[in-house]
């Protein structure tokens, strides 16, 4: 039996490696156009996707993409701009305005290649007419702390934007638009990934208002007035401006889970993929997964040890405390508490982009002695979880998973090894 931590780390690495743009992008490229090829894009993988495009494309390219600070990679023809995530800043606002300007006035002979990955919602910060960047920042911060899921957050973001919710594609008409997309959302809904800048939007302004009400988010009066104005509505399915738009999914969470499963089989460990669209409060999902792991150990169901339970998706955290830690660290600490030192269960939870929320770690590692070691260094795990402070617990144990930016993003990865 391999070393548990090394084994789980190898599975995480396999999941990330399977989603790298340089391995995937070339096979999804369209043919060269008669006219110009304009490149635009946004997300944590945008720079890596641009570099992969340059390596594979036979012809001239021009344009720009925006990625998170620290996620840039060298390119030749496509400009890379860095901006803030998860709360937008002026750099993202300027980049979004430049993208819109670059695709306007094109002809039917031109091609817009749009490189989209998770994180694009915050990075494409183009406020709708009458709104400001500060309006968007305030709403974004409130949504991030509310416990809203990614679909709900992006519904609101689309209706406050001049570029998301299909508006980038409609601005480019009549040019052909081909989007190459890496999914980071449960269910791979193209209209949700980066708030779907090239995808018709099935949600409505009324839906966005209802979400703000559901989570008791106090929006500025001009935001509420905007959402009540019919002009705030996004372009819908059937809009003729989407007639020459193609959205191609090039990487998704299930692809990465299958790669991790293959790596586990190679080590003689039975993998069981529980799903790629797991959602819910991180701490509650941690309790559920602890129950599954204990069932495997005690009863051999749903899998007989040695086995590894694999899953993806995106949990949420309703922030009530003042501590540090993203959803993967919170999941891991809740899992450790629910396992309560049970023998034979090890786990790794991490975000495949290398950033757990806004921290410098991807996630955390859990072992049977996590709680005992935490007590030995003066950390009360239950109190820290109540304060949303999972980061400090795993930092004190040396059990943070730190990868740095991976330059891809297929959302959360969880692996529970039962021996």
Residue pairs with C-beta under 8 A, 6 or more apart in sequence:
1 268
1 306
1 419
2 10
2 267
2 269
4 346
4 367
4 417
4 419
5 346
5 348
5 365
5 367
7 264
7 267
7 269
7 308
7 417
8 308
8 346
8 347
8 348
8 365
8 415
8 417
9 348
9 401
10 263
10 267
11 260
11 263
11 264
11 308
11 310
11 348
11 415
12 260
12 348
12 350
12 352
12 362
12 401
12 413
12 415
14 256
14 259
14 260
14 262
14 263
15 256
15 257
15 259
15 260
15 352
15 410
15 413
16 256
16 352
16 403
16 406
16 408
16 413
17 23
17 259
18 251
18 255
18 256
18 258
18 259
19 182
19 251
19 255
19 256
19 352
19 408
19 409
19 410
20 48
20 407
20 408
21 45
21 48
21 49
21 51
21 52
21 182
21 250
21 251
21 407
21 408
22 48
22 51
22 52
22 55
24 52
24 250
24 251
25 49
25 52
25 53
25 56
25 180
25 250
26 52
26 55
26 56
28 180
28 248
28 250
29 53
29 56
29 57
29 180
30 111
30 113
30 176
30 178
30 246
32 58
32 59
32 111
33 109
33 110
33 111
33 176
34 109
35 106
35 107
35 109
35 110
35 111
35 175
36 60
36 62
36 106
36 110
36 111
37 57
37 59
37 60
37 61
37 62
37 110
37 111
37 113
38 62
38 63
38 102
38 103
38 106
38 110
38 111
38 112
38 113
38 175
39 50
39 53
39 61
39 62
39 63
39 64
39 65
39 77
39 78
39 112
39 113
39 114
39 115
40 63
40 64
40 65
40 99
40 102
40 103
40 112
40 113
40 114
40 115
40 168
41 49
41 50
41 65
41 66
41 113
41 114
41 115
41 116
41 117
41 120
42 65
42 66
42 67
42 95
42 96
42 99
42 115
42 116
42 117
42 119
42 120
42 123
42 124
42 194
42 197
43 49
43 67
43 115
43 116
43 117
43 118
43 119
43 120
43 123
43 182
43 194
43 409
44 67
44 68
44 71
44 85
44 117
44 118
44 119
44 353
44 355
44 405
44 407
44 408
44 409
45 67
45 71
45 115
45 117
45 118
45 182
45 353
45 407
45 408
45 409
46 65
46 66
46 67
46 71
46 80
46 115
46 116
46 117
46 120
46 123
47 65
47 67
47 71
47 72
47 73
47 75
47 80
47 407
48 71
48 73
48 407
48 408
49 65
49 115
49 117
49 180
49 182
50 65
50 73
50 75
50 78
50 80
50 115
51 73
51 74
51 75
53 61
53 78
53 113
53 115
53 180
54 61
54 75
54 76
54 77
54 78
60 77
61 77
61 78
61 113
62 77
62 78
63 78
63 79
63 99
63 102
63 113
64 78
64 79
64 80
64 81
64 95
64 98
64 99
64 102
65 78
65 79
65 80
65 81
65 115
66 80
66 81
66 82
66 83
66 91
66 92
66 95
66 96
66 99
66 123
66 124
67 80
67 81
67 82
67 83
67 119
67 123
68 82
68 83
68 84
68 85
68 119
68 123
68 355
68 405
69 82
69 83
69 84
69 85
70 82
70 405
71 82
71 405
71 407
72 80
72 82
73 80
73 407
81 91
81 94
81 95
82 91
83 89
83 91
83 92
83 95
83 122
83 123
83 125
84 91
84 92
84 122
84 123
85 119
85 122
85 123
86 119
86 122
86 140
86 144
86 357
86 358
87 122
87 137
87 140
87 141
87 144
88 122
88 123
88 125
88 133
88 136
88 137
88 140
89 125
89 133
90 133
92 122
92 123
92 124
92 125
93 125
93 126
93 127
93 133
95 123
95 124
96 124
96 125
96 126
96 162
96 163
97 126
99 124
99 163
99 168
100 126
100 162
100 163
100 168
100 171
103 112
103 168
103 171
103 172
103 175
104 171
104 172
106 112
106 172
106 174
106 175
107 174
107 175
108 174
108 175
108 176
108 244
109 175
110 175
110 176
111 175
111 176
111 177
111 178
112 172
112 175
112 176
112 177
112 178
113 178
113 179
113 180
114 168
114 169
114 177
114 178
114 179
114 180
114 197
114 198
115 179
115 180
116 179
116 180
116 181
116 182
116 193
116 194
116 197
116 198
117 181
117 182
117 184
117 193
117 194
117 408
117 409
118 182
118 183
118 184
118 185
118 193
118 194
118 353
118 409
118 410
118 411
119 184
119 194
119 353
119 409
120 193
120 194
120 195
120 197
121 153
121 154
121 157
121 164
121 194
121 195
122 140
123 194
124 161
124 163
124 164
124 168
124 194
124 195
124 197
125 133
125 136
126 161
126 162
126 163
126 164
127 133
127 135
127 136
127 160
127 161
127 162
128 159
128 160
128 161
128 162
128 226
128 232
129 162
130 222
130 226
131 160
131 222
131 223
131 226
135 160
135 220
135 222
135 223
136 157
136 160
136 161
138 219
138 220
139 156
139 157
139 160
139 212
139 217
139 219
139 223
140 153
140 157
142 215
142 217
142 218
143 152
143 153
143 156
143 157
143 215
143 217
144 153
144 319
145 318
145 319
146 215
146 216
146 217
146 318
147 215
147 281
147 316
147 317
147 318
148 211
148 214
148 215
148 316
149 186
149 279
149 314
149 316
150 185
150 186
150 192
150 314
151 185
151 189
151 192
152 211
152 214
152 215
154 164
154 192
154 195
154 196
155 203
155 207
155 208
155 211
156 208
156 211
156 212
157 164
157 195
158 164
158 165
158 195
158 196
158 201
158 203
158 208
158 234
159 165
159 203
159 204
159 205
159 208
159 226
159 227
159 232
159 233
159 234
160 208
160 223
160 226
160 227
160 232
161 167
161 195
163 171
163 197
164 194
164 195
164 196
164 197
164 234
165 191
165 195
165 196
165 197
165 199
165 201
165 203
165 234
165 235
166 191
166 196
166 197
166 198
166 199
166 200
166 201
166 234
166 235
166 239
166 242
167 197
167 234
167 235
168 197
168 198
169 177
169 179
169 197
169 198
169 199
169 235
169 241
169 242
169 245
170 235
170 239
170 241
170 242
173 241
173 244
174 244
175 244
176 244
176 245
176 246
177 198
177 244
177 245
177 246
178 245
178 246
178 248
179 197
179 198
179 199
179 245
179 246
179 247
179 248
180 248
180 250
181 190
181 193
181 194
181 247
181 248
181 249
181 250
182 193
182 249
182 250
182 251
182 252
182 408
182 409
182 410
183 190
183 193
183 249
183 251
183 252
183 253
183 410
183 411
184 193
184 253
184 314
184 352
184 353
184 409
184 410
184 411
185 192
185 193
185 314
185 411
186 276
186 277
186 278
186 279
186 313
186 314
186 411
187 277
188 249
188 252
188 253
190 196
190 199
190 247
190 249
191 199
191 200
191 201
191 202
191 203
198 245
198 247
199 247
200 234
200 235
200 236
200 237
200 238
200 239
200 242
201 234
201 235
201 236
202 236
202 237
203 234
204 233
205 227
205 228
205 229
205 230
205 232
205 233
208 227
209 224
209 227
209 228
211 217
212 219
212 224
212 227
219 227
226 232
235 241
235 242
251 408
251 410
252 276
252 410
253 276
253 277
253 312
253 313
253 410
253 411
253 413
254 273
254 276
254 312
255 410
256 312
256 352
256 410
256 413
257 273
257 276
257 310
257 311
257 312
257 413
258 273
260 271
260 310
260 413
260 415
261 271
261 273
261 310
264 270
264 271
264 308
264 310
265 271
268 306
269 306
269 307
269 308
269 417
270 303
270 304
270 306
270 307
270 308
271 307
271 308
271 310
272 302
272 303
272 307
272 308
272 309
272 310
273 310
273 311
274 292
274 309
274 310
274 311
275 311
275 312
275 313
276 311
276 312
276 313
277 312
277 313
278 285
278 311
278 312
278 313
278 314
278 315
278 412
278 414
279 313
279 314
279 315
279 316
280 315
280 316
281 315
281 316
281 317
281 318
282 315
282 316
282 317
282 327
282 328
282 330
282 331
282 334
283 317
283 330
283 331
283 333
283 334
283 385
284 334
285 315
285 331
285 334
286 330
286 331
286 332
286 333
286 334
286 335
286 337
286 338
287 334
287 335
287 338
289 309
289 311
289 331
289 335
289 347
289 414
289 416
290 335
290 338
290 339
290 342
290 345
291 338
292 302
292 309
292 416
293 309
293 339
293 342
293 345
293 347
293 416
293 418
294 339
294 342
294 345
295 301
295 302
296 302
296 303
296 304
296 305
296 307
296 309
296 418
297 305
297 342
297 343
297 344
297 345
297 418
303 309
303 418
305 344
305 418
305 419
306 417
306 418
306 419
307 417
307 418
308 415
308 416
308 417
308 418
309 414
309 415
309 416
309 418
310 413
310 414
310 415
311 414
312 410
312 411
312 412
312 413
312 414
313 411
313 412
314 327
314 411
314 412
315 327
315 328
315 330
315 331
315 412
316 327
317 326
317 327
317 330
317 357
317 388
319 388
320 386
320 388
321 386
321 387
321 388
321 389
322 387
322 388
322 389
323 384
323 387
323 388
323 389
323 390
323 391
323 392
324 359
324 388
324 389
324 390
324 391
324 392
325 333
325 356
325 357
325 359
325 388
325 389
325 390
325 391
325 392
326 351
326 355
326 356
326 357
326 358
326 359
326 361
326 363
326 391
327 351
327 356
327 357
327 412
328 349
328 350
328 351
328 356
328 362
328 363
328 364
328 412
328 414
329 349
329 356
329 359
329 361
329 363
329 364
329 390
329 391
329 394
329 400
330 385
330 388
330 390
331 349
331 414
332 347
332 348
332 349
332 363
332 364
332 365
332 366
332 390
332 394
333 364
333 381
333 384
333 385
333 390
333 393
333 394
334 385
335 347
335 349
335 366
335 416
336 366
336 370
336 371
336 381
337 371
337 381
337 382
337 385
339 345
339 366
339 368
340 371
341 368
341 369
341 370
341 371
341 372
342 368
343 368
344 368
344 418
344 419
345 366
345 368
345 416
345 417
345 418
346 365
346 366
346 367
346 368
346 416
346 417
346 419
347 365
347 366
347 414
347 415
347 416
347 417
348 363
348 364
348 365
348 366
348 401
348 413
348 414
348 415
349 363
349 364
349 366
349 412
349 413
349 414
349 415
350 356
350 362
350 363
350 364
350 401
350 403
350 412
350 413
351 357
351 362
351 363
351 409
351 411
351 412
351 413
352 362
352 406
352 408
352 409
352 410
352 411
352 412
352 413
353 362
353 405
353 406
353 408
353 409
354 362
354 403
354 404
354 405
354 406
355 361
355 362
355 405
356 362
356 363
356 364
359 391
360 402
361 391
361 394
361 400
361 401
361 402
362 401
362 402
362 403
362 406
363 400
363 401
363 412
363 413
364 390
364 394
364 399
364 400
364 401
365 394
365 399
365 400
365 401
366 399
367 399
370 381
370 397
370 399
371 381
373 397
374 380
374 381
374 393
374 396
374 397
375 381
377 396
377 397
379 392
379 393
379 396
379 397
381 393
384 390
384 392
384 393
391 400
394 400
